[in-house]
Amino acid sequence: MSKINIDLVKNMFNLQGKVAIVTGGAGALGETICEGLALYGADVVVTGRTMKTLEEAVKKIEKHGRKGVAIPCDVTREKDVEALVEKVKAQFGKIDILFTVAGIAKRFPAEDFPVEDFDQVMNINVRGTFLSCKHVGRVMKAQGHGKIITISSVRGFCGHPGGYAAYGASKAAVDLLTKQLATEWAKYNITVNAIAPTIFWTPLTQQVLEDEKLKKIFLDRIPMGRAAVPEDMIGASVYFAAPASDFITGQILYVDGGCTAG
Ligand SMILES: NC(=O)c1ccc[n+]([C@@H]2O[C@H](COP(=O)([O-])OP(=O)(O)OC[C@H]3O[C@@H](n4cnc5c(N)ncnc54)[C@H](O)[C@@H]3O)[C@@H](O)[C@H]2O)c1
């Protein structure tokens, strides 16, 4: 006979008392995730490269009555990531949740793709995600729990004529890194999952938005017929950060209006 733990069920989406780090937290999706986590009770450390934009994001977290802390960090630099983790440990004594949101997109026809741009995309999207997970993962291993959420993309699942050779490859790498870490770290009670959104209108996708032909190609591929909105991202983010997803690891959740279903 099954017995429900009423307390657990009632608090399945409660993030009260949790400490989260969000890389790329001052970007469009990063800021949305920070606000979502704060609304469900978490204190949030916002990281990125520019202090001024981080401070703006902190104000939005504090608006929801939670603690927000801005710590600059370039995720491609291991020393920066180590320093970030030390500062968070010193201030909060633990790290419950990590979101790796820092990322860039560059689009060129594959045959003309400048190798410097290819390397930059891989460096930020793959190396940056790996370094963030590596150093936060150490803390989570030592404390015996943690929730890591990487941000992938539908472009890691299927190709697209829009010039995504580097971006698509980088997000496919994020997907497999997610599964790899999930299998390695399950024994430490760390879950590692990816959220793979379709298009949101943010500075990262501005180029697509401004190109009517490309915009139509994108929207035609989404059965629900629209781009994602911030609230779509918050639902998935809170789910993976909260106890509701405790037995779920190594998964890639497509927030895509059915795009990858067809
Ligand atoms: N916008 C979309 O439609 C969409 C769709 C699928 C996936 N994504 C992914 O979501 C994530 C966020 O995208 P966004 O649309 O919010 O873009 P954005 O450009 O608004 O935000 C990205 C953030 O990452 C930061 N960043 C870049 N390089 C960094 C580095 N080396 N160190 C630290 N921070 C760095 C940027 O400063 C920025 O704040 C990215 O990983 C992107 O690939 C976005």
The ligand as a Tripos MOL2 file, in Angstrom:
@<TRIPOS>MOLECULE
LIG
   44    48     1     0     0
SMALL
NO_CHARGES

@<TRIPOS>ATOM
      1 N1         16.4620   33.1020  -26.6530 N.am      1 LIG1
      2 C1         16.1470   31.9300  -27.1820 C.2       1 LIG1
      3 O1         15.2790   31.8270  -28.0440 O.2       1 LIG1
      4 C2         16.8350   30.6910  -26.7270 C.ar      1 LIG1
      5 C3         16.3800   29.4680  -27.2060 C.ar      1 LIG1
      6 C4         17.0140   28.3000  -26.8070 C.ar      1 LIG1
      7 C5         18.0720   28.3650  -25.9260 C.ar      1 LIG1
      8 N2         18.5090   29.5720  -25.4790 N.ar      1 LIG1
      9 C6         19.6490   29.5820  -24.5770 C.3       1 LIG1
     10 O2         19.3090   30.2970  -23.4040 O.3       1 LIG1
     11 C7         20.4870   30.9000  -22.8610 C.3       1 LIG1
     12 C8         20.2190   32.3840  -22.5990 C.3       1 LIG1
     13 O3         19.8520   32.9980  -23.8110 O.3       1 LIG1
     14 P1         19.1980   34.4590  -23.8790 P.3       1 LIG1
     15 O4         18.2620   34.4450  -25.0030 O.co2     1 LIG1
     16 O5         18.7610   34.8810  -22.5310 O.co2     1 LIG1
     17 O6         20.4650   35.3010  -24.3300 O.3       1 LIG1
     18 P2         21.0860   36.6390  -23.6930 P.3       1 LIG1
     19 O7         22.1160   37.0730  -24.6850 O.co2     1 LIG1
     20 O8         20.0180   37.5860  -23.3080 O.co2     1 LIG1
     21 O9         21.7800   36.0980  -22.3760 O.3       1 LIG1
     22 C9         22.9710   35.3750  -22.3680 C.3       1 LIG1
     23 C10        23.7830   35.8290  -21.1850 C.3       1 LIG1
     24 O10        24.9970   35.0670  -21.1180 O.3       1 LIG1
     25 C11        26.0320   35.9820  -20.7670 C.3       1 LIG1
     26 N3         27.3390   35.4590  -21.1830 N.ar      1 LIG1
     27 C12        27.8120   35.3000  -22.4350 C.ar      1 LIG1
     28 N4         29.0780   34.8640  -22.3760 N.ar      1 LIG1
     29 C13        29.4020   34.7380  -21.0650 C.ar      1 LIG1
     30 C14        30.5670   34.3380  -20.3740 C.ar      1 LIG1
     31 N5         31.6810   33.9860  -21.0080 N.pl3     1 LIG1
     32 N6         30.5330   34.3180  -19.0170 N.ar      1 LIG1
     33 C15        29.4130   34.6880  -18.3510 C.ar      1 LIG1
     34 N7         28.2860   35.0840  -18.9500 N.ar      1 LIG1
     35 C16        28.2990   35.1230  -20.2990 C.ar      1 LIG1
     36 C17        25.6720   37.2580  -21.5060 C.3       1 LIG1
     37 O11        26.3490   38.3810  -20.9720 O.3       1 LIG1
     38 C18        24.1670   37.3060  -21.2780 C.3       1 LIG1
     39 O12        23.8700   37.9620  -20.0680 O.3       1 LIG1
     40 C19        21.6080   30.6270  -23.8410 C.3       1 LIG1
     41 O13        22.3580   29.5150  -23.4090 O.3       1 LIG1
     42 C20        20.8710   30.2900  -25.1150 C.3       1 LIG1
     43 O14        21.6160   29.4470  -25.9500 O.3       1 LIG1
     44 C21        17.9100   30.7450  -25.8480 C.ar      1 LIG1
@<TRIPOS>BOND
     1     1     2 1
     2     2     3 2
     3     2     4 1
     4     4     5 ar
     5     4    44 ar
     6     5     6 ar
     7     6     7 ar
     8     7     8 ar
     9     8     9 1
    10     8    44 ar
    11     9    10 1
    12     9    42 1
    13    10    11 1
    14    11    12 1
    15    11    40 1
    16    12    13 1
    17    13    14 1
    18    14    15 2
    19    14    16 1
    20    14    17 1
    21    17    18 1
    22    18    19 2
    23    18    20 1
    24    18    21 1
    25    21    22 1
    26    22    23 1
    27    23    24 1
    28    23    38 1
    29    24    25 1
    30    25    26 1
    31    25    36 1
    32    26    27 ar
    33    26    35 ar
    34    27    28 ar
    35    28    29 ar
    36    29    30 ar
    37    29    35 ar
    38    30    31 1
    39    30    32 ar
    40    32    33 ar
    41    33    34 ar
    42    34    35 ar
    43    36    37 1
    44    36    38 1
    45    38    39 1
    46    40    41 1
    47    40    42 1
    48    42    43 1
@<TRIPOS>SUBSTRUCTURE
     1 LIG1         1 GROUP 0 **** ****
